[in-house]
Amino acid sequence: MRLEPSKDPIRVTDHAVLRYLERAMGLNVEVVREHILQICSGPAAFGAVCVRTEGVKFEIAGGAVITVLADQGRPSKTARERNQHRIARQRVTA
């Protein structure tokens, strides 16, 4: 037990953020994973190392989508809303 509080800030890991989104906010991670798979599976089968869509770039290496980066332009408000509705519909049926 410390006698004085630490002055070092704590950090929040990506794992903790993901679990919070999943458990406190109700995000179904598996639905999001399936959405990404639907987007990337076809191009990856033909050797693509990245897929650009929805305003992001999915990077693929070693048979896995390894990261998602912001692409040059942001998706339009309409595209973002359409994707949110698509994921929400999948969430209801999952």
Sequence and secondary structure as in RCSB ss.txt:
>XXXX:A:sequence
MRLEPSKDPIRVTDHAVLRYLERAMGLNVEVVREHILQICSGPAAFGAVCVRTEGVKFEIAGGAVITVLADQGRP
SKTARERNQHRIARQRVTA
>XXXX:A:secstr
  SS   S     HHHHHHHHHHTS   HHHHHHHHHHHHHHHHHTT SEEEETTEEEEEETTEEEEEEE SS  
 HHHHHHHHHHHHHHHHH 
